[in-house]
Amino acid sequence: MDNLVSNLSPSLFWDCNPEIINPEKNAPFIVERVISLGNLTEFKTILDYYGKARLRDIVINLRDLDIRTIHFCSIYFKVPLTDFRCYEEKQSNKAHWNY
């Protein structure tokens, strides 16, 4: 297991084998899990690993993030909401309810 994945919570990768996750090849997968489900410490871990510019580029191109996460990333990376792929390409089927 790579050093990055071993420093993140195993609960983020509950549905897959963390030992086969490649931090370079699977960067969008790792970033999406940490941004959506992780805590601030895990966010700082991926920020240190990928760097702010690369992390910003990955987040901007993710397909599925909740609206709170998009707003956080917009403020943190100083990027307009409309630049996020997941903001522009919203799901056509709305959720059954809002929580």
Backbone as CSV, one residue per row, in Angstrom:
resi,resn,N_x,N_y,N_z,CA_x,CA_y,CA_z,C_x,C_y,C_z
1,MET,0.855,-1.175,0.000,0.000,0.000,0.000,0.900,1.236,0.000
2,ASP,0.536,2.206,-0.817,1.317,3.437,-0.898,1.144,4.259,0.372
3,ASN,2.098,5.095,0.642,2.100,5.917,1.843,0.859,6.809,1.929
4,LEU,0.399,7.358,0.809,-0.773,8.234,0.834,-2.004,7.487,1.330
5,VAL,-2.314,6.375,0.720,-3.529,5.636,1.067,-3.457,5.112,2.495
6,SER,-2.275,4.724,2.948,-2.146,4.216,4.312,-2.337,5.324,5.348
7,ASN,-2.170,6.591,4.955,-2.372,7.715,5.870,-3.817,8.189,5.922
8,LEU,-4.664,7.598,5.106,-6.077,7.976,5.078,-6.905,6.924,5.806
9,SER,-8.068,7.309,6.232,-8.951,6.404,6.973,-9.385,5.234,6.094
10,PRO,-9.312,4.005,6.621,-9.767,2.840,5.856,-11.254,2.911,5.511
11,SER,-12.027,3.668,6.295,-13.461,3.770,6.024,-13.752,4.495,4.709
12,LEU,-12.800,5.272,4.207,-12.993,5.953,2.923,-12.996,4.961,1.759
13,PHE,-12.339,3.843,1.959,-12.201,2.853,0.893,-12.808,1.522,1.318
14,TRP,-13.945,1.589,1.961,-14.618,0.415,2.499,-15.031,-0.577,1.414
15,ASP,-15.270,-0.092,0.207,-15.811,-0.944,-0.850,-14.759,-1.445,-1.835
16,CYS,-13.485,-1.209,-1.544,-12.432,-1.669,-2.439,-11.197,-2.032,-1.627
17,ASN,-10.247,-2.643,-2.282,-9.008,-3.042,-1.625,-8.031,-1.871,-1.670
18,PRO,-7.745,-1.223,-0.537,-6.859,-0.059,-0.547,-5.424,-0.390,-0.961
19,GLU,-5.055,-1.653,-0.883,-3.695,-2.048,-1.233,-3.412,-1.958,-2.732
20,ILE,-4.464,-1.953,-3.540,-4.249,-1.890,-4.991,-4.519,-0.500,-5.575
21,ILE,-4.824,0.466,-4.722,-5.087,1.823,-5.193,-3.767,2.532,-5.460
22,ASN,-3.614,2.999,-6.683,-2.421,3.733,-7.084,-2.715,5.230,-6.974
23,PRO,-1.985,5.961,-6.119,-2.283,7.383,-5.914,-2.138,8.255,-7.155
24,GLU,-1.336,7.846,-8.101,-1.195,8.630,-9.338,-2.293,8.268,-10.327
25,LYS,-2.472,6.995,-10.560,-3.462,6.532,-11.535,-4.898,6.774,-11.053
26,ASN,-5.119,6.619,-9.760,-6.459,6.743,-9.187,-6.652,8.039,-8.409
27,ALA,-5.929,9.084,-8.783,-6.003,10.362,-8.073,-7.425,10.924,-7.993
28,PRO,-8.199,10.960,-9.081,-9.568,11.494,-8.967,-10.435,10.697,-7.985
29,PHE,-10.277,9.381,-7.979,-11.038,8.528,-7.064,-10.697,8.868,-5.617
30,ILE,-9.416,8.963,-5.306,-8.969,9.268,-3.948,-9.442,10.661,-3.533
31,VAL,-9.269,11.629,-4.410,-9.652,13.010,-4.086,-11.148,13.112,-3.856
32,GLU,-11.944,12.476,-4.694,-13.402,12.535,-4.519,-13.819,11.942,-3.182
33,ARG,-13.246,10.810,-2.809,-13.583,10.193,-1.524,-13.203,11.104,-0.358
34,VAL,-12.005,11.650,-0.385,-11.539,12.486,0.724,-12.319,13.790,0.792
35,ILE,-12.535,14.428,-0.354,-13.269,15.705,-0.376,-14.706,15.505,0.098
36,SER,-15.342,14.410,-0.315,-16.748,14.173,0.018,-16.947,13.580,1.407
37,LEU,-16.069,12.650,1.812,-16.315,11.888,3.030,-15.256,12.052,4.117
38,GLY,-14.136,12.654,3.782,-13.031,12.749,4.733,-13.150,13.929,5.678
39,ASN,-12.146,14.042,6.535,-12.105,15.156,7.477,-10.990,16.121,7.079
40,LEU,-10.805,17.161,7.868,-9.830,18.197,7.545,-8.398,17.650,7.520
41,THR,-8.074,16.745,8.413,-6.735,16.149,8.443,-6.464,15.373,7.149
42,GLU,-7.455,14.643,6.687,-7.295,13.882,5.437,-7.215,14.823,4.235
43,PHE,-7.953,15.916,4.294,-7.859,16.914,3.240,-6.438,17.473,3.164
44,LYS,-5.864,17.784,4.322,-4.491,18.295,4.364,-3.495,17.254,3.868
45,THR,-3.769,15.987,4.119,-2.890,14.911,3.650,-2.851,14.866,2.125
46,ILE,-4.012,14.933,1.477,-3.998,14.903,0.004,-3.477,16.217,-0.565
47,LEU,-3.698,17.313,0.143,-3.163,18.603,-0.287,-1.635,18.572,-0.286
48,ASP,-1.051,18.003,0.751,0.411,17.875,0.816,0.936,16.944,-0.270
49,TYR,0.202,15.887,-0.559,0.663,14.897,-1.534,0.571,15.425,-2.970
50,TYR,-0.591,15.966,-3.343,-0.815,16.385,-4.732,-0.418,17.834,-4.998
51,GLY,-0.416,18.663,-3.990,-0.160,20.085,-4.196,-1.460,20.801,-4.530
52,LYS,-1.510,22.080,-4.228,-2.749,22.849,-4.381,-3.199,22.957,-5.837
53,ALA,-2.279,23.187,-6.761,-2.658,23.368,-8.173,-3.232,22.077,-8.763
54,ARG,-2.572,20.955,-8.500,-3.064,19.688,-9.062,-4.380,19.289,-8.400
55,LEU,-4.481,19.487,-7.095,-5.718,19.156,-6.394,-6.872,19.993,-6.929
56,ARG,-6.633,21.281,-7.169,-7.662,22.157,-7.752,-8.111,21.620,-9.108
57,ASP,-7.172,21.237,-9.962,-7.521,20.725,-11.288,-8.330,19.436,-11.205
58,ILE,-7.973,18.578,-10.279,-8.717,17.318,-10.109,-10.138,17.607,-9.650
59,VAL,-10.282,18.464,-8.640,-11.607,18.769,-8.085,-12.499,19.442,-9.130
60,ILE,-11.945,20.336,-9.905,-12.723,21.033,-10.931,-13.312,20.051,-11.940
61,ASN,-12.618,18.954,-12.216,-13.052,17.997,-13.231,-13.835,16.809,-12.693
62,LEU,-14.103,16.759,-11.390,-14.891,15.659,-10.841,-16.333,15.769,-11.313
63,ARG,-16.966,14.623,-11.505,-18.334,14.595,-12.036,-19.423,14.702,-10.972
64,ASP,-19.114,14.297,-9.740,-20.187,14.211,-8.754,-19.709,14.682,-7.385
65,LEU,-20.122,15.866,-6.996,-19.865,16.396,-5.655,-21.139,17.063,-5.154
66,ASP,-21.364,16.994,-3.858,-22.551,17.668,-3.323,-22.308,19.177,-3.311
67,ILE,-23.370,19.928,-3.194,-23.313,21.381,-3.344,-22.467,22.036,-2.245
68,ARG,-22.479,21.517,-1.033,-21.654,22.085,0.042,-20.172,21.907,-0.259
69,THR,-19.819,20.751,-0.776,-18.415,20.487,-1.118,-17.965,21.386,-2.262
70,ILE,-18.832,21.601,-3.230,-18.498,22.489,-4.345,-18.261,23.908,-3.830
71,HIS,-19.114,24.372,-2.933,-18.952,25.716,-2.376,-17.660,25.833,-1.570
72,PHE,-17.352,24.811,-0.768,-16.099,24.822,-0.013,-14.908,24.910,-0.962
73,CYS,-14.895,24.072,-1.982,-13.778,24.054,-2.938,-13.699,25.363,-3.714
74,SER,-14.833,25.928,-4.042,-14.858,27.207,-4.748,-14.182,28.292,-3.922
75,ILE,-14.483,28.334,-2.641,-13.880,29.340,-1.763,-12.410,29.031,-1.510
76,TYR,-12.113,27.773,-1.221,-10.734,27.408,-0.884,-9.779,27.626,-2.056
77,PHE,-10.194,27.204,-3.250,-9.318,27.310,-4.415,-9.522,28.614,-5.195
78,LYS,-10.488,29.445,-4.750,-10.787,30.726,-5.407,-11.131,30.522,-6.887
79,VAL,-12.096,29.632,-7.101,-12.554,29.285,-8.442,-14.062,29.520,-8.488
80,PRO,-14.577,30.166,-9.532,-16.032,30.367,-9.627,-16.781,29.032,-9.699
81,LEU,-17.970,28.991,-9.143,-18.780,27.772,-9.150,-18.994,27.231,-10.556
82,THR,-19.140,28.113,-11.509,-19.435,27.686,-12.880,-18.259,26.977,-13.545
83,ASP,-17.075,27.036,-12.961,-15.924,26.326,-13.516,-15.913,24.846,-13.140
84,PHE,-16.713,24.454,-12.163,-16.745,23.063,-11.732,-17.611,22.234,-12.679
85,ARG,-17.054,21.137,-13.129,-17.774,20.252,-14.048,-19.055,19.729,-13.409
86,CYS,-18.984,19.350,-12.140,-20.153,18.790,-11.480,-21.226,19.847,-11.206
87,TYR,-20.869,21.111,-11.220,-21.852,22.179,-11.048,-22.591,22.416,-12.357
88,GLU,-21.870,22.345,-13.444,-22.474,22.561,-14.760,-23.283,21.361,-15.235
89,GLU,-22.834,20.155,-14.900,-23.498,18.921,-15.344,-24.235,18.287,-14.174
90,LYS,-25.278,18.917,-13.717,-26.050,18.387,-12.596,-26.836,17.165,-13.047
91,GLN,-27.174,16.313,-12.080,-27.940,15.124,-12.393,-29.309,15.499,-12.939
92,SER,-29.754,14.757,-13.929,-31.066,15.031,-14.499,-32.184,14.506,-13.597
93,ASN,-31.917,13.450,-12.829,-32.903,12.913,-11.891,-32.631,13.487,-10.510
94,LYS,-33.597,14.174,-9.980,-33.434,14.762,-8.657,-33.585,13.676,-7.587
95,ALA,-33.001,13.926,-6.431,-33.106,12.999,-5.305,-34.553,12.950,-4.814
96,HIS,-34.901,11.878,-4.154,-36.269,11.734,-3.646,-36.578,12.731,-2.535
97,TRP,-35.581,13.074,-1.761,-35.769,14.014,-0.686,-34.457,14.713,-0.373
98,ASN,-34.555,15.818,0.290,-33.363,16.542,0.737,-33.161,16.258,2.216
99,TYR,-31.915,16.044,2.604,-31.679,15.832,4.023,-31.042,17.027,4.629
